């Protein structure tokens, strides 16, 4: 699969299908494998670029200060490498934060938005304190001992009770992350800027999806984005937490396909 060299870092992505382009941006502590239930469906009608963010998956580690706006530039570099001028940006959690900032700073590269379980605001003081404590613990003791607590933020109650194998698979994958890179991404999340007051400047159509059981970035945050965008539709996914694309793939895929069908029409 192709890679892009940027700032001495290799960015890995997968390129599947043909047609109008969609670029996928995964959640923190995940990789492009998070979209394993979406890529086969979407690539039947679209060209799908599935990117591993810097420091995640098969992309290279982060060895310098990093911001969400750097991730925007990384994805643009992937689009350039693939020869794509404009794409639908689909992102979950930090992937949605990247997509929102792309729509504001590189609007010519964004045809539409699919924003899943994300937030447009800066981080809260309480969350920063929690993140710093978690980061210190991970730095001292490694990430494995914290994964049960993190899983409770990533997966809804329905999934944890009804599909523990999915949660265990995620824990196994998350245990292999490059810890110094993860800590730099955590710092980027804590230092992110607010774009709430700028949402009205976004003119492309948007689909907003959020798990009804999302404790990490709850539905009220997605509702705020929906209220401020000019052209958006909002769907709350039942029986899903923060990783809604993994937890309820059939419902997520149906909503995304309906939105893309409307764009094509």
N, C-alpha and C positions, 0 to 999 in steps of 0.2 A: 504494500500500500504506500501511497506517496507521503513524503515528508517535506517540510519547508524549513529552511535555515533562516532564523531571525535572531539577531542579537546573541550570536553564538549558542543558540538554543534550537533544537530540532522539534518542530511541531508535527505531530502525527495526525493524519486524518484518513478516513475511508471515503471512497467516492463510489456511489452505487446509483444505478438507474439513469434515466434520461428524461428531459423535459425541463419545465421551470424549476429553478434551483431552490432548495431549502438547506440551510446550515443549522446544525444542531449543537447546542451548548449545554453540557451536563451540569449536575449539581456538585457542590463541594464534597470532597471525599468519595467521588465517583469517577467515572471515565465514560468514554463513548459507549462502553458496553451497557450502560444504563438504558440506552435506546434500543436494546435488542428486540423488543416487541414492536417498535415503531418502524425501524428501517425497512424490513421486508415489505410492510404494507405501503409505506410512502414511496418506496423506490419503484413500485409498479407504474406510477404516473408522474413521478418527479425525479429530478436528479438530487440526490441526498449527499451532502457533505457532513460527515460525522466527525467532529473535531475533539481530540483530547487536549484540554487546556494545558498550558505550561505547568509543569510540576505534577501532572496527573497522568495515569495510564501509561501509554507508550511514548508520550512526549518527554522531552528532556527535563531535568530538574531546574529549579529556580535558584540562581546563585547571586541575585542582586535584588534590591528593593523592587517591589512589584505593586501595581495598582490595577483596578478594574479597567481603567482606560488603556492600560497596556494590553489587556486581554482583547479589547476591541481591535487594537492594531494587529494583534496576532491573527484574529479571524479574518480581517481584511487581507492580510498577507496570504492566508489560505485561499481566499476567493481569487486573488490575483494569480496565484499559482495554478489554480484550476481554470483560469480564463473566464471567470464569471463577473459580470459588472454589478448585478443586483440580485439579491436573494431574499426569500422569506427567512427571517431570523427567529428560530424557535429555541427558547432557553428555559431551563428550570432552575430556580433558586439563583445562584450566582450567574448561571447562564442567562436568566431573564434580566438580571441587572446589567450584564454586558449588552444584551440586545437593546434595552432601553437607551443606554448611552450611545450605542451605534446610531440609533434613530435620530438622536439629537446632534451628534457630532459628525456623522457620515451619512446623512440622509439619502444621498444619491446611491448608496450601496444597499439600502433597505427597502424592499418592496412591500413587506407587511411584517407584522409581529405576532408571534405566539408566545405568550408569557405565562409560565406555569409556576405556581407556588413561589412567588417572588415578592420583592418590595422595591419601592421607588425612593424610600427615605434613607437618610443616614442611620447608622446604628444607634441604639439607645445606650445611655450610660450603664444601665443595669446589664444589658447584654454584653457590653464591652468588658465589664468586670468579670462576668462569667467566662467569657472567651479568654481573658488574660489568665484566669485561674486554670482553665483547662489547658491552655498553651503551656503554662509553667509545668503542670503535671505531666503532660506529654513529653516535654523536653527532659524531665527528670526520670520518668518511669516508662516511657514508650507509650504507644497508642492503644495497645491491646486491652489494657485494664479499663480504658474509658469507653470501649465500643458498646457495651451493654447500655450505658446511659445515653450515648449518642444515638443508638438505634431507637430509643424511645422517642427521640425528637424527629427522627427521620421517617419512621413508620407509624401508621395509625394503629389504634387499638384493634380494629378488625383484622388487619394484616398480622399483627403480632400474635393474636390468638388463633387465627384461622390458617395462616400460611407461614409458620415459623421457619420452614426450609428456605423461603425467600430471604428472610432476615438473616439466617445463618450464612447464606451465600454472600450477601452484602458484607457481613462482618469479615468473612474470609478474604474478600477482595480488598476491603478497607484496611485490613491489617498489614497489607503489603505496600502501603503508600510510602513515599519518601518523606520522612518526618520534617526535615528542614524546609522542604518545599511547602508542605502543608502549613507550617507555621507562618511562612511568608504570605500565603493566600489568606490565612486567618487574619493576619495583620491588615491585608488589603480590604477584607470585609469590614473590619473595625474602623478603617479610615475612609470608607467610601463617602462620596459626596451625596447630598440629597438632590434629586431631580423632580421632586413632587411639584414644585411651582413651575416647572418647565414642561410638564406633560402636555399642556395645551398647545405646545409648539409642534407636537408630533401629528402629522397629517395622514399617515398611512393607516389602513385598517388593522385592527388588532383583535385577536382572540385571547381571552384571559381565562385560565383554568386554575382551580385550586382545590386541593383535597379538603373535604368537609372536616376531617380529623387532623388537619395540619396544625401541630403545636409550635413548630419552629417559626413559620411565617403564616399566621392564621388568616382565614378568609377576609377579615376586615381590611387587611392590607391590599389584597387584590381588589376588593370593592372600591377602595380609594382610587386605585389606578383607573379602574373602569369609569368612575364618576368624572375623572378629569380629562380623559382622552376624548377626542372628537368623534372617533368612529371605532367603537369597540363593542364586543359582546362578552358576557361573563357567564361561565358555567361552573358550578360547584360540583365536584366529583364525589359522590357518596362512597363511604367505606374506604376512603383513601386518606393517607397522611401526607407528609411532605414529599415523598417520592412517588407521586401519583402515577407517573408514567409506568413505573414498575408494578405498583400495587393494583391498579385497575386499567390495564392496557387496552382492553376492549372498549371501555367507555371513553378513554382518552383518544384512542384512534378514531372512534366514530365522530367525536367533536372536531378533531383536527381535519378529518376528511370532509366533513360538511363545510367547514370554514374555507378550505382550499377549493372546494367545488364552487363556492360563492365567488371567490376571487377569479376563477377561470371564467365563470359566467359573465 
